[in-house]
Amino acid sequence: MTDKTVVWIIFLVVCAIVITTWVISRNLGAHRQARAALTADQQYHGLADEYRRLSDLAITAQEHTDLRLTELSVQMEELRSQMDKLQHILREVE
């Protein structure tokens, strides 16, 4: 082998190493980006599920509050009716 051939072989090996390193680094970067996107997507879905759950809890609490207010309104009407009757009786007694 001549010196020129050895230099070309070394040059080609160095080029192959550089190209291989470049391809590997691009693939690793793409892999990291894909993993980061997947993690962000999973976190988004986790937050969306949590917000949905909290929304359901708020709706349930509001429904219970509405029911309780309705019950209290009925009781207030009964008390007013009884007060009116009591006032009527007191007026008759006087």
MDTraj code that builds the backbone (N, CA, C; nanometers):
import mdtraj as md
import numpy as np

residues = "MET THR ASP LYS THR VAL VAL TRP ILE ILE PHE LEU VAL VAL CYS ALA ILE VAL ILE THR THR TRP VAL ILE SER ARG ASN LEU GLY ALA HIS ARG GLN ALA ARG ALA ALA LEU THR ALA ASP GLN GLN TYR HIS GLY LEU ALA ASP GLU TYR ARG ARG LEU SER ASP LEU ALA ILE THR ALA GLN GLU HIS THR ASP LEU ARG LEU THR GLU LEU SER VAL GLN MET GLU GLU LEU ARG SER GLN MET ASP LYS LEU GLN HIS ILE LEU ARG GLU VAL GLU".split()
xyz = np.array([
    [0.0837, -0.1177, 0.0000],
    [0.0000, 0.0000, 0.0000],
    [0.0888, 0.1249, 0.0000],
    [0.0384, 0.2185, -0.0712],
    [0.1140, 0.3427, -0.0770],
    [0.0625, 0.4373, 0.0298],
    [0.1397, 0.5407, 0.0531],
    [0.1010, 0.6398, 0.1538],
    [-0.0292, 0.7095, 0.1139],
    [-0.0462, 0.7302, -0.0143],
    [-0.1675, 0.7960, -0.0625],
    [-0.2909, 0.7097, -0.0334],
    [-0.2811, 0.5809, -0.0500],
    [-0.3926, 0.4892, -0.0242],
    [-0.4264, 0.4881, 0.1243],
    [-0.3248, 0.4859, 0.2089],
    [-0.3460, 0.4862, 0.3533],
    [-0.4152, 0.6152, 0.3955],
    [-0.3742, 0.7270, 0.3406],
    [-0.4368, 0.8546, 0.3732],
    [-0.5830, 0.8530, 0.3309],
    [-0.6141, 0.8007, 0.2127],
    [-0.7537, 0.7931, 0.1669],
    [-0.8355, 0.7008, 0.2563],
    [-0.7814, 0.5903, 0.2975],
    [-0.8538, 0.4974, 0.3858],
    [-0.8822, 0.5657, 0.5196],
    [-0.7815, 0.6345, 0.5743],
    [-0.8011, 0.7053, 0.7016],
    [-0.9057, 0.8151, 0.6844],
    [-0.8989, 0.8861, 0.5734],
    [-0.9964, 0.9917, 0.5461],
    [-1.1377, 0.9349, 0.5374],
    [-1.1543, 0.8232, 0.4658],
    [-1.2863, 0.7615, 0.4526],
    [-1.3382, 0.7092, 0.5866],
    [-1.2505, 0.6532, 0.6697],
    [-1.2906, 0.6042, 0.8024],
    [-1.3347, 0.7210, 0.8894],
    [-1.2583, 0.8305, 0.8867],
    [-1.2950, 0.9484, 0.9654],
    [-1.4302, 1.0033, 0.9166],
    [-1.4494, 1.0101, 0.7842],
    [-1.5783, 1.0567, 0.7299],
    [-1.6923, 0.9651, 0.7739],
    [-1.6703, 0.8355, 0.7718],
    [-1.7727, 0.7409, 0.8139],
    [-1.8065, 0.7607, 0.9620],
    [-1.7036, 0.7817, 1.0443],
    [-1.7265, 0.8046, 1.1877],
    [-1.8041, 0.9342, 1.2093],
    [-1.7677, 1.0397, 1.1384],
    [-1.8374, 1.1682, 1.1529],
    [-1.9828, 1.1554, 1.1098],
    [-2.0073, 1.0921, 0.9965],
    [-2.1452, 1.0758, 0.9464],
    [-2.2263, 0.9895, 1.0419],
    [-2.1684, 0.8814, 1.0901],
    [-2.2377, 0.7937, 1.1848],
    [-2.2712, 0.8685, 1.3129],
    [-2.1767, 0.9461, 1.3625],
    [-2.2010, 1.0245, 1.4845],
    [-2.3131, 1.1257, 1.4616],
    [-2.3130, 1.1898, 1.3473],
    [-2.4172, 1.2879, 1.3141],
    [-2.5553, 1.2216, 1.3065],
    [-2.5627, 1.1059, 1.2401],
    [-2.6907, 1.0340, 1.2278],
    [-2.7400, 0.9888, 1.3653],
    [-2.6511, 0.9365, 1.4466],
    [-2.6900, 0.8911, 1.5806],
    [-2.7385, 1.0083, 1.6649],
    [-2.6681, 1.1211, 1.6583],
    [-2.7102, 1.2361, 1.7387],
    [-2.8463, 1.2890, 1.6923],
    [-2.8723, 1.2889, 1.5618],
    [-3.0045, 1.3316, 1.5117],
    [-3.1143, 1.2374, 1.5602],
    [-3.0879, 1.1071, 1.5559],
    [-3.1877, 1.0096, 1.6010],
    [-3.2138, 1.0230, 1.7510],
    [-3.1077, 1.0435, 1.8277],
    [-3.1264, 1.0609, 1.9718],
    [-3.2050, 1.1882, 2.0009],
    [-3.1763, 1.2950, 1.9272],
    [-3.2508, 1.4201, 1.9457],
    [-3.3978, 1.4022, 1.9119],
    [-3.4253, 1.3324, 1.8024],
    [-3.5644, 1.3070, 1.7638],
    [-3.6327, 1.2195, 1.8679],
    [-3.5600, 1.1229, 1.9211],
    [-3.6163, 1.0351, 2.0249],
    [-3.6501, 1.1155, 2.1505],
    [-3.5593, 1.2043, 2.1895],
    [-3.5861, 1.2884, 2.3074],
    [-3.7064, 1.3791, 2.2854],
    [-3.7153, 1.4372, 2.1668],
    [-3.8296, 1.5245, 2.1369],
    [-3.9602, 1.4463, 2.1391],
    [-3.9586, 1.3259, 2.0827],
    [-4.0797, 1.2434, 2.0822],
    [-4.1195, 1.2056, 2.2244],
    [-4.0208, 1.1713, 2.3061],
    [-4.0503, 1.1357, 2.4455],
    [-4.1046, 1.2566, 2.5218],
    [-4.0464, 1.3737, 2.4975],
    [-4.0942, 1.4953, 2.5644],
    [-4.2363, 1.5280, 2.5204],
    [-4.2652, 1.5123, 2.3914],
    [-4.4008, 1.5378, 2.3420],
    [-4.4995, 1.4394, 2.4024],
    [-4.4602, 1.3136, 2.4128],
    [-4.5476, 1.2115, 2.4719],
    [-4.5737, 1.2412, 2.6187],
    [-4.4694, 1.2804, 2.6906],
    [-4.4852, 1.3136, 2.8323],
    [-4.5773, 1.4338, 2.8491],
    [-4.5575, 1.5356, 2.7656],
    [-4.6435, 1.6542, 2.7724],
    [-4.7873, 1.6173, 2.7400],
    [-4.8070, 1.5291, 2.6430],
    [-4.9417, 1.4854, 2.6059],
    [-5.0068, 1.4086, 2.7202],
    [-4.9312, 1.3225, 2.7846],
    [-4.9842, 1.2468, 2.8982],
    [-5.0193, 1.3404, 3.0134],
    [-4.9352, 1.4395, 3.0381],
    [-4.9638, 1.5354, 3.1450],
    [-5.0892, 1.6150, 3.1117],
    [-5.1038, 1.6534, 2.9853],
    [-5.2230, 1.7274, 2.9435],
    [-5.3486, 1.6447, 2.9667],
    [-5.3439, 1.5180, 2.9256],
    [-5.4606, 1.4324, 2.9454],
    [-5.4885, 1.4095, 3.0941],
    [-5.3828, 1.3980, 3.1732],
    [-5.4016, 1.3828, 3.3178],
    [-5.4680, 1.5056, 3.3776],
    [-5.4236, 1.6240, 3.3367],
    [-5.4856, 1.7471, 3.3864],
    [-5.6295, 1.7599, 3.3383],
    [-5.6534, 1.7243, 3.2132],
    [-5.7905, 1.7318, 3.1597],
    [-5.8824, 1.6384, 3.2380],
    [-5.8354, 1.5182, 3.2688],
    [-5.9166, 1.4246, 3.3479],
    [-5.9430, 1.4801, 3.4872],
    [-5.8428, 1.5413, 3.5480],
    [-5.8598, 1.5991, 3.6817],
    [-5.9601, 1.7145, 3.6786],
    [-5.9515, 1.7997, 3.5759],
    [-6.0469, 1.9100, 3.5640],
    [-6.1887, 1.8569, 3.5413],
    [-6.2013, 1.7501, 3.4623],
    [-6.3324, 1.6885, 3.4408],
    [-6.3898, 1.6370, 3.5721],
    [-6.3046, 1.5722, 3.6525],
    [-6.3487, 1.5187, 3.7811],
    [-6.3922, 1.6317, 3.8738],
    [-6.3125, 1.7383, 3.8786],
    [-6.3481, 1.8526, 3.9629],
    [-6.4769, 1.9184, 3.9156],
    [-6.4949, 1.9254, 3.7851],
    [-6.6176, 1.9823, 3.7296],
    [-6.7383, 1.8981, 3.7704],
    [-6.7246, 1.7669, 3.7632],
    [-6.8335, 1.6783, 3.8052],
    [-6.8654, 1.6969, 3.9533],
    [-6.7609, 1.7109, 4.0346],
    [-6.7828, 1.7335, 4.1776],
    [-6.8556, 1.8661, 4.2019],
    [-6.8163, 1.9696, 4.1286],
    [-6.8816, 2.0995, 4.1449],
    [-7.0282, 2.0925, 4.1038],
    [-7.0563, 2.0215, 3.9953],
    [-7.1955, 2.0075, 3.9501],
    [-7.2769, 1.9322, 4.0544],
    [-7.2201, 1.8250, 4.1086],
    [-7.2898, 1.7474, 4.2115],
    [-7.3158, 1.8332, 4.3349],
    [-7.2164, 1.9104, 4.3746],
    [-7.2340, 1.9971, 4.4915],
    [-7.3430, 2.1010, 4.4647],
    [-7.3450, 2.1558, 4.3437],
    [-7.4485, 2.2541, 4.3089],
    [-7.5875, 2.1903, 4.3104],
    [-7.5983, 2.0693, 4.2606],
    [-7.7273, 2.0001, 4.2622],
    [-7.7743, 1.9768, 4.4059],
    [-7.6829, 1.9366, 4.4936],
    [-7.7194, 1.9159, 4.6344],
    [-7.7615, 2.0482, 4.6987],
    [-7.6918, 2.1537, 4.6657],
    [-7.7275, 2.2855, 4.7196],
    [-7.8662, 2.3273, 4.6721],
    [-7.8945, 2.3054, 4.5437],
    [-8.0268, 2.3391, 4.4899],
    [-8.1370, 2.2600, 4.5595],
    [-8.1126, 2.1301, 4.5820],
    [-8.2120, 2.0481, 4.6516],
    [-8.2349, 2.0990, 4.7935],
    [-8.1272, 2.1299, 4.8609],
    [-8.1396, 2.1785, 4.9997],
    [-8.2132, 2.3125, 5.0038],
    [-8.1846, 2.4011, 4.9097],
    [-8.2547, 2.5293, 4.9044],
    [-8.4034, 2.5098, 4.8775],
    [-8.4365, 2.4150, 4.7935],
    [-8.5773, 2.3856, 4.7676],
    [-8.6448, 2.3359, 4.8951],
    [-8.5779, 2.2463, 4.9676],
    [-8.6330, 2.1969, 5.0941],
    [-8.6529, 2.3119, 5.1925],
    [-8.5540, 2.3991, 5.2012],
    [-8.5665, 2.5126, 5.2932],
    [-8.6793, 2.6065, 5.2525],
    [-8.6988, 2.6248, 5.1229],
    [-8.8083, 2.7101, 5.0757],
    [-8.9429, 2.6514, 5.1150],
    [-8.9565, 2.5208, 5.1019],
    [-9.0816, 2.4543, 5.1404],
    [-9.1044, 2.4702, 5.2898],
    [-8.9999, 2.4498, 5.3697],
    [-9.0133, 2.4651, 5.5140],
    [-9.0491, 2.6093, 5.5506],
    [-8.9898, 2.7067, 5.4829],
    [-9.0216, 2.8470, 5.5091],
    [-9.1691, 2.8760, 5.4779],
    [-9.2178, 2.8211, 5.3693],
    [-9.3591, 2.8406, 5.3335],
    [-9.4501, 2.7787, 5.4400],
    [-9.4126, 2.6611, 5.4909],
    [-9.4908, 2.5991, 5.5967],
    [-9.4896, 2.6860, 5.7224],
    [-9.3726, 2.7398, 5.7570],
    [-9.3636, 2.8264, 5.8750],
    [-9.4466, 2.9536, 5.8565],
    [-9.4435, 3.0106, 5.7367],
    [-9.5246, 3.1301, 5.7102],
    [-9.6731, 3.0988, 5.7246],
    [-9.7114, 2.9844, 5.6728],
    [-9.8517, 2.9437, 5.6833],
    [-9.8927, 2.9283, 5.8297],
    [-9.8055, 2.8635, 5.9080],
    [-9.8357, 2.8464, 6.0499],
    [-9.8378, 2.9805, 6.1227],
    [-9.7479, 3.0705, 6.0873],
    [-9.7476, 3.2041, 6.1494],
    [-9.8760, 3.2794, 6.1157],
    [-9.9190, 3.2678, 5.9901],
    [-10.0435, 3.3346, 5.9507],
    [-10.1614, 3.2792, 6.0302],
    [-10.1655, 3.1485, 6.0461],
    [-10.2737, 3.0875, 6.1243],
    [-10.2680, 3.1338, 6.2693],
    [-10.1474, 3.1374, 6.3261],
    [-10.1303, 3.1800, 6.4640],
    [-10.1722, 3.3260, 6.4808],
    [-10.1352, 3.4108, 6.3873],
    [-10.1760, 3.5512, 6.3936],
    [-10.3276, 3.5640, 6.3827],
    [-10.3862, 3.4844, 6.2981],
    [-10.5321, 3.4880, 6.2833],
    [-10.6002, 3.4471, 6.4139],
    [-10.5472, 3.3428, 6.4778],
    [-10.6036, 3.2972, 6.6051],
    [-10.5860, 3.4059, 6.7123],
    [-10.4690, 3.4668, 6.7170],
    [-10.4451, 3.5713, 6.8152],
    [-10.5370, 3.6913, 6.7930],
    [-10.5644, 3.7258, 6.6715],
    [-10.6551, 3.8381, 6.6423],
    [-10.7988, 3.8050, 6.6878],
    [-10.8342, 3.6791, 6.6693],
    [-10.9695, 3.6397, 6.7122],
    [-10.9830, 3.6422, 6.8634],
    [-10.8755, 3.6047, 6.9328],
    [-10.8779, 3.6003, 7.0779],
    [-10.8862, 3.7421, 7.1355],
    [-10.8259, 3.8361, 7.0746],
    [-10.8253, 3.9726, 7.1256],
    [-10.9605, 4.0269, 7.1208],
])
top = md.Topology()
chain = top.add_chain()
for i, resn in enumerate(residues, 1):
    res = top.add_residue(resn, chain, resSeq=i)
    for name in ("N", "CA", "C"):
        top.add_atom(name, md.element.get_by_symbol(name[0]), res)
traj = md.Trajectory(xyz[None], top)
